[in-house]
């Protein structure tokens, strides 16, 4: 059985930011600083995330609270999540 929310982009930027404990504006700032290579997909004019990508955001925000730069945090959390950090998601 394939759970739709794990691999399909169904979470909005506002929902992911709320789960990560940051504002939607802060999430969008992170995405403009290069994190968009790891998470997020524009669909119908909206930015949507899968559950895996939401996990990457939450982990990256937690790592940045401990002194990692946001780029390093997204790179590391993407690798922990099982993605090739040098490759953008399809």
Secondary structure, DSSP 8 states (H G I E B T S, - for coil): ---HHHHS--EEHHHHHHHHTS-HHHHHHHHHTTGGGTS-EEETTEEEE-HHHHHHHHHHHHHHHTT--HHHHHHHHHHHTTS-TTS---
